[in-house]
Amino acid sequence: MHIGLIGLGKMGFHMRERLRRNGIDVTGFDRNPVVSDVMSLTELVAELPSPRVVWVMLPAGEVTDAVIADLAEVLAGGDLVIEGGNSRYDADLANAQKLAAAGIRYVDCGVSGGVWGQENGYALMVGGNAEDVALAMPVFDALRPEGRRERSFVHAGSVGAGHYAKMIHNGIEYGLMQAYAEGYELLAGKDIITDAPAVMHAWQDGTVIRSWLLDLALNALDEDPELSRIAGYAEDSGAGRWAVEEAVASGIPAPALTAALYARFASRQDESPAMKMVAALRNQFGGHPAKPAGAPAEALQQPPQPLPDLPPAAVDGTGSPE
């Protein structure tokens, strides 16, 4: 199978490599010629067999919407667009309608796995018509981890369902990160605890709170035991905030998700060990820049990545993984 991939940033670059490793031919397009296989959308489309499958991995909002509008002009009826960024689910409905006017099919895919996905595989949450999802199944199977499909892939429902599921995933992620971070602060702040990281290491096997996020928290502490090199400042990527807005709109109580979001807001005003841990975790799993301790809010640094160095992405924050 041969697909196009638009956006070769933090996520898209690694996804291209995993797809190729697993037998999918990929022609990638990015504004950065260093990483791009072709120099324009027109060239990209010309490279692909019909019906064309084009995966869009760009920042949510205006950038993605503009590329969808461009694809409506260069693709043909029967082609398929997969939107894999962190778009809000209602944007999928508008973009699907825009493409449908030209007979072009649309699937939305929430992707989780961060910068580790090239090696570990990605969890995929998909929305769209069953026939369209089936067409792209070789791509989904190449991206997800080995093993039972239902443990890392779901056809969640109609268009928008994939990004809705990813939105809720990110809200849960906020809550889990905040729980580990607050636990760390309680340990670090108690004088009878002589080694807070050692306590957390003891939770890695056998406890009911063991998880990959716990492992990543300990990666951060192994690199910086006091988290002295990182400020307690954490951004929110959008999907976690949307999950809280959805809870309010639906009248569904979500106190843990809401408190975790508000803690990120608070982090931009006050330093705290808990928010240092949240900032460190965001860098560990997603490669998100962390503000150095003592630096102004706009000064973000990019610590070393856990995977090989990437060429610089042309699109700002392309395919941000949180």
C-alpha positions as CSV (number, residue, x, y, z in Angstrom):
1,M,0.0,0.0,0.0
2,H,1.2,3.5,-0.8
3,I,0.0,6.6,1.1
4,G,0.8,10.3,1.3
5,L,1.6,11.9,4.7
6,I,1.4,15.6,5.2
7,G,3.3,17.1,8.2
8,L,6.6,15.6,9.2
9,G,7.1,17.1,12.7
10,K,7.3,15.5,16.1
11,M,4.7,12.8,15.3
12,G,4.6,12.7,11.5
13,F,8.4,12.1,11.1
14,H,8.4,9.1,13.3
15,M,5.1,7.8,11.9
16,R,6.6,7.8,8.4
17,E,9.5,5.7,9.6
18,R,7.3,3.2,11.3
19,L,5.0,2.8,8.3
20,R,7.9,2.2,6.0
21,R,9.4,-0.3,8.4
22,N,6.2,-2.2,8.4
23,G,5.7,-2.4,4.6
24,I,3.8,0.7,3.8
25,D,5.1,3.0,1.0
26,V,5.0,6.6,2.2
27,T,5.5,9.8,0.3
28,G,5.8,12.6,2.8
29,F,5.2,16.3,2.3
30,D,6.4,19.1,4.6
31,R,7.2,22.7,4.0
32,N,10.7,21.9,5.3
33,P,12.6,20.5,2.2
34,V,15.1,18.7,4.4
35,V,12.5,16.2,5.5
36,S,10.0,16.4,2.6
37,D,9.9,13.8,-0.2
38,V,8.1,16.1,-2.6
39,M,7.9,19.9,-2.9
40,S,4.1,20.4,-3.3
41,L,0.7,18.9,-2.7
42,T,0.3,18.5,-6.5
43,E,3.5,16.4,-6.6
44,L,2.3,14.4,-3.6
45,V,-1.0,13.5,-5.3
46,A,0.8,12.6,-8.6
47,E,2.9,10.1,-6.7
48,L,0.0,8.1,-5.2
49,P,-2.1,5.3,-6.8
50,S,-5.9,5.6,-7.0
51,P,-7.9,5.6,-4.8
52,R,-5.4,7.9,-3.0
53,V,-5.0,7.8,0.8
54,V,-3.6,10.9,2.3
55,W,-2.8,11.2,6.1
56,V,-2.8,14.8,7.5
57,M,-0.6,15.2,10.6
58,L,-0.7,18.9,11.3
59,P,-1.6,21.3,14.2
60,A,-5.3,21.5,14.9
61,G,-7.2,24.6,13.7
62,E,-6.3,27.0,10.8
63,V,-3.3,25.0,9.5
64,T,-5.3,21.7,9.2
65,D,-8.4,23.5,7.8
66,A,-6.3,25.2,5.1
67,V,-4.7,21.9,4.0
68,I,-8.1,20.2,3.9
69,A,-9.3,23.0,1.6
70,D,-6.3,22.6,-0.6
71,L,-6.8,18.8,-0.8
72,A,-10.4,19.3,-1.9
73,E,-8.9,21.0,-5.0
74,V,-6.2,18.4,-5.9
75,L,-7.7,15.1,-4.9
76,A,-10.4,13.2,-6.9
77,G,-13.7,11.5,-6.0
78,G,-13.2,8.3,-4.1
79,D,-9.9,9.4,-2.5
80,L,-9.6,9.2,1.3
81,V,-8.2,11.8,3.7
82,I,-7.3,10.7,7.2
83,E,-7.0,13.6,9.7
84,G,-4.6,12.4,12.4
85,G,-3.9,15.5,14.4
86,N,-5.5,16.7,17.6
87,S,-8.5,18.4,16.0
88,R,-11.6,19.1,17.9
89,Y,-14.3,16.6,16.9
90,D,-16.7,19.2,15.6
91,A,-14.1,20.5,13.2
92,D,-14.1,17.0,11.6
93,L,-17.7,17.4,10.7
94,A,-17.1,20.6,8.9
95,N,-14.0,19.3,7.1
96,A,-15.7,16.0,6.1
97,Q,-18.6,18.0,4.5
98,K,-16.1,20.2,2.7
99,L,-14.4,17.1,1.1
100,A,-17.7,15.3,0.5
101,A,-18.8,18.1,-1.9
102,A,-15.9,16.8,-4.1
103,G,-16.7,13.2,-3.5
104,I,-13.6,12.7,-1.3
105,R,-13.9,10.5,1.8
106,Y,-12.8,11.4,5.3
107,V,-11.7,9.6,8.4
108,D,-10.6,11.1,11.7
109,C,-8.0,9.4,13.8
110,G,-6.9,10.2,17.3
111,V,-3.3,9.1,17.8
112,S,-1.6,8.4,21.2
113,G,2.0,7.3,21.7
114,G,4.0,10.5,21.6
115,V,7.6,10.5,20.5
116,W,8.0,6.9,21.6
117,G,5.5,5.6,19.0
118,Q,8.0,4.9,16.3
119,E,9.4,2.1,18.5
120,N,6.4,1.1,20.6
121,G,3.5,1.7,18.2
122,Y,0.5,4.1,18.5
123,A,-2.9,3.6,20.0
124,L,-5.5,4.7,17.3
125,M,-9.1,5.9,17.8
126,V,-10.9,6.2,14.5
127,G,-14.2,7.8,13.3
128,G,-15.8,7.4,9.9
129,N,-17.6,5.1,7.5
130,A,-16.8,1.4,8.0
131,E,-15.8,1.0,4.3
132,D,-13.4,3.9,4.5
133,V,-11.9,2.6,7.7
134,A,-11.4,-0.8,6.1
135,L,-9.6,0.8,3.1
136,A,-7.0,2.3,5.6
137,M,-6.7,-0.8,7.9
138,P,-3.3,-1.8,6.5
139,V,-2.0,1.6,7.6
140,F,-3.6,1.4,11.0
141,D,-2.2,-2.1,11.5
142,A,1.3,-0.9,10.6
143,L,1.1,2.0,13.1
144,R,-0.3,0.2,16.1
145,P,1.7,-2.1,18.4
146,E,1.9,-5.8,17.7
147,G,-0.7,-8.0,19.3
148,R,-4.5,-8.0,19.4
149,R,-6.0,-5.2,17.4
150,E,-8.7,-4.3,19.9
151,R,-6.0,-3.5,22.5
152,S,-4.6,-0.6,20.5
153,F,-7.2,0.2,17.8
154,V,-10.9,1.1,17.8
155,H,-13.4,2.2,15.2
156,A,-15.2,4.4,17.7
157,G,-18.1,5.5,15.5
158,S,-19.0,8.0,12.8
159,V,-16.9,11.0,11.7
160,G,-15.7,12.9,14.7
161,A,-15.8,9.9,17.0
162,G,-12.1,9.3,16.8
163,H,-11.1,12.7,17.9
164,Y,-13.8,12.8,20.5
165,A,-12.3,9.6,22.0
166,K,-8.8,11.1,21.9
167,M,-10.2,14.3,23.6
168,I,-11.5,12.2,26.5
169,H,-8.2,10.2,26.5
170,N,-6.3,13.4,27.0
171,G,-8.6,14.6,29.8
172,I,-7.9,11.3,31.6
173,E,-4.2,11.7,30.9
174,Y,-4.3,15.2,32.6
175,G,-5.8,13.6,35.7
176,L,-3.3,10.7,35.9
177,M,-0.4,13.1,35.5
178,Q,-1.7,15.4,38.2
179,A,-2.2,12.5,40.6
180,Y,1.4,11.3,40.2
181,A,2.7,14.8,40.4
182,E,0.8,15.6,43.7
183,G,1.9,12.3,45.2
184,Y,5.5,13.2,44.3
185,E,5.2,16.6,46.0
186,L,3.8,15.0,49.2
187,L,6.7,12.5,49.3
188,A,9.3,15.2,48.5
189,G,7.9,17.5,51.2
190,K,8.0,15.1,54.1
191,D,11.1,15.1,56.3
192,I,10.8,11.4,57.2
193,I,11.0,10.4,53.5
194,T,14.7,10.3,52.7
195,D,14.4,9.4,49.0
196,A,11.2,10.2,47.2
197,P,12.3,8.8,43.8
198,A,13.2,5.5,45.5
199,V,9.7,5.3,46.9
200,M,8.2,5.8,43.5
201,H,10.6,3.2,42.0
202,A,9.2,0.7,44.5
203,W,5.8,1.2,42.9
204,Q,6.8,0.1,39.4
205,D,6.2,-3.6,39.9
206,G,3.3,-5.2,41.8
207,T,1.3,-2.1,42.8
208,V,-2.1,-1.1,41.5
209,I,-0.7,2.3,40.4
210,R,2.1,1.0,38.2
211,S,2.0,2.4,34.7
212,W,4.0,3.8,31.8
213,L,3.4,7.3,33.1
214,L,4.9,6.3,36.4
215,D,8.0,4.9,34.5
216,L,8.3,8.2,32.6
217,A,8.0,10.2,35.9
218,L,11.0,8.2,37.2
219,N,12.9,8.8,34.0
220,A,12.6,12.5,34.6
221,L,13.7,12.1,38.3
222,D,16.7,9.9,37.3
223,E,17.8,12.7,34.9
224,D,17.1,15.5,37.5
225,P,16.4,14.1,41.0
226,E,15.3,17.5,42.4
227,L,13.7,18.7,39.2
228,S,15.8,21.7,39.8
229,R,16.4,22.4,36.1
230,I,12.8,22.7,35.1
231,A,10.1,25.3,36.0
232,G,6.8,24.3,37.4
233,Y,5.0,25.6,34.3
234,A,2.8,23.4,32.1
235,E,0.8,24.2,29.0
236,D,-2.4,22.5,28.0
237,S,-2.6,21.2,24.4
238,G,-6.3,21.9,23.9
239,A,-7.9,18.5,24.0
240,G,-7.8,18.4,27.8
241,R,-9.5,21.7,28.0
242,W,-12.1,20.6,25.4
243,A,-12.9,17.5,27.5
244,V,-13.7,19.7,30.5
245,E,-15.9,22.0,28.2
246,E,-17.7,18.8,27.0
247,A,-18.3,17.7,30.6
248,V,-19.8,21.1,31.4
249,A,-21.9,21.1,28.2
250,S,-23.2,17.6,29.0
251,G,-23.8,18.1,32.6
252,I,-21.4,15.3,33.5
253,P,-19.3,15.8,36.6
254,A,-15.6,15.5,35.9
255,P,-13.9,16.9,39.0
256,A,-10.5,15.1,38.5
257,L,-10.2,16.2,34.9
258,T,-11.2,19.8,35.8
259,A,-8.9,20.0,38.7
260,A,-6.0,18.8,36.6
261,L,-6.7,21.4,34.0
262,Y,-7.0,24.2,36.6
263,A,-3.7,23.0,38.1
264,R,-2.0,23.8,34.8
265,F,-3.5,27.2,34.8
266,A,-2.2,27.7,38.3
267,S,1.3,26.5,37.2
268,R,1.6,29.7,35.1
269,Q,1.4,31.8,38.2
270,D,3.1,29.9,41.0
271,E,6.0,27.5,41.2
272,S,5.3,24.0,42.7
273,P,7.1,20.6,42.8
274,A,3.9,19.0,41.5
275,M,3.8,21.2,38.4
276,K,7.5,20.7,37.8
277,M,6.7,16.9,37.6
278,V,3.8,17.6,35.1
279,A,6.1,19.7,33.0
280,A,8.7,16.9,33.1
281,L,6.2,14.3,32.2
282,R,5.0,16.2,29.2
283,N,8.6,16.4,28.0
284,Q,9.2,12.7,28.7
285,F,6.3,11.3,26.7
286,G,5.6,14.0,24.1
287,G,8.9,15.9,23.7
288,H,7.1,19.1,24.7
289,P,9.5,22.0,25.5
290,A,10.0,22.7,29.2
291,K,10.7,26.2,30.6
292,P,14.1,26.3,32.4
293,A,13.9,27.1,36.1
294,G,14.1,30.9,36.5
295,A,13.4,31.7,32.9
296,P,10.5,33.9,31.7
297,A,7.3,32.2,30.6
298,E,8.0,32.6,26.9
299,A,11.5,31.0,27.2
300,L,11.1,27.3,26.4
301,Q,13.9,24.9,26.0
302,Q,13.9,21.6,24.1
303,P,15.6,19.0,26.3
304,P,17.2,15.9,24.6
305,Q,14.7,13.6,23.0
306,P,14.5,9.9,23.9
307,L,14.6,8.9,20.2
308,P,17.2,9.9,17.5
309,D,17.5,13.6,16.6
310,L,14.9,14.9,14.1
311,P,15.4,17.4,11.4
312,P,13.6,20.6,12.3
313,A,9.9,20.6,11.4
314,A,8.6,23.2,9.1
315,V,5.1,23.5,10.7
316,D,5.2,24.8,14.2
317,G,4.5,22.0,16.7
318,T,3.4,19.6,13.9
319,G,1.2,16.9,15.2
320,S,1.7,17.7,18.8
321,P,1.4,14.4,20.6
322,E,-0.3,15.1,23.8
